[in-house]
């Protein structure tokens, strides 16, 4: 199949396919006698794997590391599990930071509700954003 058909089947642009080829995520395809790229079903499977891996949060570099191990005949489950665990740790930290930010914003919103706007006379700052911060 040609590049357009491959892209359509996998839901990616031809530009994306060419990019994946340039960074060796997708192998260089054969060529037709007219010079067009000619992809097989293996390219469909590879692109679907790449898309699924990206959906799970893996970066292209991480996907490349999995594919490199696969290409060398290695089992990749442990490696992939470690990558996913690292992403979970990052997300857990982001959640912690978001909860802290939410707590601070809720405190500021509560503070804003108790202030009299007419008493705000500082020309450089709003009284809602005070110097007292809630404990994290």
C-alpha positions in Angstrom: 0.0 0.0 0.0 1.1 3.6 -0.6 1.8 6.1 2.2 -1.6 7.8 1.9 -3.4 4.5 2.4 -1.2 3.6 5.3 -1.8 6.9 6.9 -5.6 6.6 6.4 -5.7 3.1 7.8 -3.7 4.1 10.9 -5.1 7.6 11.4 -1.8 9.4 11.0 -0.6 11.9 8.4 1.9 11.1 5.7 4.1 13.7 7.3 4.0 11.7 10.5 4.9 8.5 8.7 7.9 10.2 7.0 9.0 11.5 10.3 8.8 8.1 11.9 10.9 6.8 9.1 13.4 9.5 9.6 13.9 8.7 13.3 13.9 4.9 12.6 10.6 4.1 14.4 9.3 2.8 11.1 11.6 1.0 8.7 12.3 2.3 5.2 9.7 0.8 2.9 10.2 -0.9 -0.4 9.6 1.1 -3.5 7.3 0.5 -6.5 8.8 0.6 -10.0 7.5 4.2 -10.1 9.4 5.1 -6.9 6.4 5.2 -4.6 6.7 3.9 -1.1 5.2 0.5 -0.8 4.1 -0.6 2.7 3.0 -4.0 4.0 0.8 -5.1 6.8 3.7 -5.0 9.2 3.9 -1.2 8.8 0.2 -1.0 9.9 0.9 -3.1 13.0 4.0 -1.0 13.8 2.1 2.3 13.4 -0.7 1.0 15.5 1.7 -0.1 18.2 3.4 3.4 18.1 0.0 5.1 18.5 -1.1 2.8 21.3 2.2 3.4 23.1 1.9 7.1 22.7 -1.6 6.9 24.1 -0.3 5.2 27.2 2.1 8.1 27.7 5.3 6.8 26.3 7.5 9.2 24.4 8.9 8.5 21.0 12.3 7.9 22.5 10.8 5.4 24.9 8.9 3.7 22.1 12.1 3.5 20.1 13.8 1.8 23.1 11.0 -0.8 23.2 11.2 -1.4 19.5 15.0 -1.6 19.6 14.8 -4.3 22.2 12.1 -6.1 20.2 14.3 -5.8 17.1 17.1 -7.5 19.0 14.8 -10.4 19.9 14.6 -9.3 23.6 11.5 -9.5 25.7 10.3 -6.1 26.5 7.6 -6.5 29.2 9.9 -5.6 32.1 11.4 -2.6 30.3 7.9 -1.4 29.3 6.6 -1.9 32.8 9.5 0.2 34.2 8.7 3.0 31.7 5.0 3.0 32.6 5.9 3.0 36.4 8.1 6.1 35.8 5.2 7.8 34.1 2.9 6.9 36.9 5.4 8.4 39.4 5.5 11.6 37.3 1.7 11.8 37.2 1.4 11.1 40.9 3.8 14.1 41.5 1.8 16.3 39.2 -1.4 15.4 41.0 0.2 16.2 44.3 1.3 19.6 43.0 -2.1 20.2 41.5 -3.8 19.5 44.8 -1.4 21.9 46.6 -2.2 24.5 44.0 -5.9 23.9 44.4 -5.6 24.3 48.1 -3.8 27.6 47.7 -6.3 28.9 45.2 -9.2 27.9 47.4 -7.6 29.7 50.3 -7.2 32.8 48.1 -10.8 32.6 46.9 -12.0 32.4 50.5 -9.8 35.3 51.4 -11.2 37.3 48.4 -14.7 36.7 49.7 -13.9 38.2 53.1 -12.2 41.4 51.8 -13.7 44.8 51.1 -12.7 45.9 47.5 -13.0 49.5 48.5 -10.2 49.1 51.1 -7.7 48.0 48.4 -5.5 51.1 48.0 -2.1 49.6 47.1 -1.3 50.7 43.5 1.0 47.8 42.9 -0.9 44.8 44.0 -4.3 43.3 44.6 -5.2 42.6 48.3 -6.5 39.2 47.3 -3.0 38.0 46.5 -1.6 38.6 50.0 1.7 37.7 51.4 0.2 35.1 53.8 0.2 31.7 52.1 -1.6 28.7 53.3 0.4 25.7 54.6 0.9 23.0 52.0 
